[in-house]
Amino acid sequence: MGWFKRNTEGITTSSAEKKEIPEGAWYQCPSCKTVVSKQDHANNFWVCGMCDHHERIGSEAYFGLLFDEGKCREIAPKLSSTDPLEFSDTKAYTVRLEAAQKKTGLTDAIRVGSGTMNGQPVVIACMDFSFIGGSMGSVVGEK
């Protein structure tokens, strides 16, 4: 049970009784709590129409926005970091890498793609924060 109860016109709503927004179809802005469909949110380029909060997007969505028709050829997609320094804090770096790769489907924090933007050939490198907070391993330097 929550610490506070709201009493309005005799109606009491405890925290346990409040409904959460169902996963999948809806997006709730973490800043102003406005609820919109995920499709409308994506159509507005992941910016809240009420408070202008900019939602973080991944490299795949960013490439989809930047490249013509959202199409690109990823450069060195299988290149993955090693641990030459045998770094460890609370977990070994290799364990962190494996967990991040499994969770995100990425091999490292950077993705590089080539394609066209407004008909002009471009190569774009994009850091993806979802992979260990955009941690810079050896692959970031190599790509």
C-alpha positions as CSV (number, residue, x, y, z in Angstrom):
1,M,0.0,0.0,0.0
2,G,1.3,3.5,-0.9
3,W,2.2,6.2,1.6
4,F,-0.4,8.6,0.3
5,K,-4.0,8.4,-0.6
6,R,-5.8,10.9,-2.7
7,N,-9.3,11.9,-1.4
8,T,-11.3,13.7,-4.0
9,E,-15.1,13.9,-3.7
10,G,-15.0,10.8,-1.4
11,I,-13.0,8.6,-3.8
12,T,-9.9,7.0,-2.4
13,T,-7.3,5.6,-4.8
14,S,-4.4,3.7,-3.4
15,S,-1.2,3.1,-5.4
16,A,-2.0,-0.6,-5.7
17,E,-5.3,0.2,-7.4
18,K,-3.8,2.5,-10.0
19,K,-3.5,1.0,-13.5
20,E,-0.3,1.0,-15.4
21,I,-0.1,1.7,-19.1
22,P,-0.1,-1.7,-21.0
23,E,3.1,-2.6,-22.8
24,G,3.2,-2.4,-26.6
25,A,0.7,0.1,-28.0
26,W,1.2,3.2,-25.8
27,Y,4.0,5.5,-24.8
28,Q,4.0,7.6,-21.7
29,C,6.3,10.6,-21.6
30,P,8.6,10.3,-18.5
31,S,8.6,14.1,-18.2
32,C,5.0,15.3,-18.4
33,K,3.2,11.8,-18.3
34,T,1.2,12.5,-21.5
35,V,0.1,9.2,-23.1
36,V,0.1,8.8,-26.9
37,S,0.2,5.8,-29.2
38,K,3.7,4.5,-29.9
39,Q,3.0,5.0,-33.6
40,D,2.2,8.7,-33.1
41,H,5.3,9.1,-30.9
42,A,7.5,7.5,-33.6
43,N,5.8,9.7,-36.3
44,N,6.8,12.8,-34.2
45,F,10.5,11.5,-34.2
46,W,10.4,10.4,-30.6
47,V,9.7,13.9,-29.3
48,C,6.8,14.5,-26.9
49,G,4.3,16.9,-28.5
50,M,3.3,18.4,-25.1
51,C,6.7,19.1,-23.4
52,D,9.3,18.5,-26.2
53,H,11.0,15.8,-24.2
54,H,13.4,13.9,-26.6
55,E,13.3,10.2,-26.1
56,R,16.6,8.3,-26.6
57,I,16.6,6.1,-29.7
58,G,18.9,3.4,-30.8
59,S,21.3,3.3,-33.7
60,E,18.9,1.3,-35.8
61,A,16.1,3.9,-35.5
62,Y,18.6,6.7,-36.1
63,F,20.0,5.1,-39.2
64,G,16.3,4.6,-40.4
65,L,15.9,8.4,-40.1
66,L,19.1,9.5,-41.7
67,F,19.6,7.2,-44.7
68,D,17.4,7.5,-47.8
69,E,14.5,5.0,-47.5
70,G,16.1,3.9,-44.2
71,K,18.4,1.6,-46.1
72,C,22.1,1.2,-45.5
73,R,24.9,-1.4,-45.6
74,E,26.4,-1.9,-42.2
75,I,30.2,-1.9,-42.1
76,A,31.9,-4.7,-40.1
77,P,28.8,-5.8,-38.3
78,K,30.4,-8.9,-36.7
79,L,33.4,-7.0,-35.3
80,S,33.4,-7.5,-31.5
81,S,35.7,-6.3,-28.7
82,T,38.1,-8.5,-26.8
83,D,39.5,-7.9,-23.3
84,P,43.3,-7.5,-23.8
85,L,43.6,-5.6,-20.4
86,E,41.6,-8.3,-18.6
87,F,39.5,-5.5,-17.1
88,S,37.3,-6.3,-14.1
89,D,35.4,-4.4,-11.5
90,T,32.3,-6.1,-10.0
91,K,32.1,-8.3,-13.1
92,A,34.6,-9.3,-15.7
93,Y,34.5,-7.2,-18.9
94,T,33.9,-10.3,-21.0
95,V,30.8,-11.1,-18.9
96,R,29.5,-7.6,-19.4
97,L,30.2,-7.8,-23.2
98,E,28.3,-11.1,-23.5
99,A,25.3,-9.8,-21.5
100,A,25.2,-6.6,-23.5
101,Q,25.4,-8.5,-26.8
102,K,22.6,-10.8,-25.8
103,K,20.4,-8.0,-24.5
104,T,20.8,-5.6,-27.4
105,G,21.6,-7.8,-30.4
106,L,24.6,-5.5,-31.1
107,T,28.2,-6.6,-31.1
108,D,29.6,-3.3,-29.8
109,A,28.5,0.2,-28.8
110,I,29.2,1.7,-32.3
111,R,27.5,0.9,-35.6
112,V,28.8,2.2,-38.9
113,G,26.7,2.2,-42.0
114,S,27.1,3.4,-45.6
115,G,24.3,4.6,-47.8
116,T,22.9,7.7,-49.3
117,M,21.4,10.8,-47.7
118,N,19.5,13.1,-50.0
119,G,21.1,11.1,-52.9
120,Q,24.6,11.8,-51.7
121,P,26.8,8.9,-50.6
122,V,27.6,9.0,-46.9
123,V,29.2,6.9,-44.1
124,I,27.7,7.4,-40.6
125,A,29.0,6.1,-37.3
126,C,26.5,6.1,-34.5
127,M,27.1,5.3,-30.8
128,D,24.4,3.2,-29.2
129,F,23.9,4.0,-25.5
130,S,22.0,0.8,-24.9
131,F,25.2,-1.2,-25.3
132,I,27.0,-0.7,-21.9
133,G,26.2,3.0,-21.9
134,G,28.1,3.6,-25.2
135,S,31.3,2.2,-23.6
136,M,34.3,2.6,-25.9
137,G,36.0,-0.6,-26.4
138,S,38.7,-1.5,-29.0
139,V,36.0,-1.9,-31.7
140,V,35.0,1.8,-31.4
141,G,38.5,2.9,-32.2
142,E,38.9,0.4,-35.0
143,K,35.6,1.2,-36.8
